[in-house]
Amino acid sequence: MRECEKALLAALMHEPAALAEVAGRLQPDSFSSFEAQVLFLGLRSTSSFDGLV
């Protein structure tokens, strides 16, 4: 996983509103690694995220 992906995912986990905004523009294949894709899909599937979108 690239460092920028790690930083983005870490920041978004602490800012649900930012997650909702960014996730609307990103797709799982936007990330270079399988691990980042899994984390992204996991974040998208959380109930707090679902309430924001």
FENGI-V574907 format. One record per pair of residues at least 12 apart in sequence whose C-alpha atoms are under 10 Angstrom apart, sorted by the first residue. I is the first residue (numbers start at 1). J is the second residue. Records with the same first field share a line. If there is no record, write none. Layout:
# FENGI-V574907
I=J ; J
This chain:
# FENGI-V574907
1=31 ; 32 ; 33 ; 34 ; 35 ; 36 ; 37
2=31 ; 32 ; 33 ; 36
5=30 ; 31 ; 32 ; 33 ; 36 ; 37 ; 40
6=35 ; 36 ; 39
8=22
9=36 ; 39 ; 40 ; 43
12=40 ; 43
13=40 ; 43 ; 49
16=43 ; 48 ; 49 ; 51 ; 52
17=48 ; 49 ; 52 ; 53
18=52
19=40 ; 43 ; 44 ; 49 ; 52 ; 53
20=43 ; 44 ; 48 ; 49 ; 50 ; 51 ; 52 ; 53
21=52 ; 53
23=40 ; 41 ; 43 ; 44 ; 49 ; 53
24=44 ; 53
26=40
27=40 ; 41
28=40 ; 41 ; 44
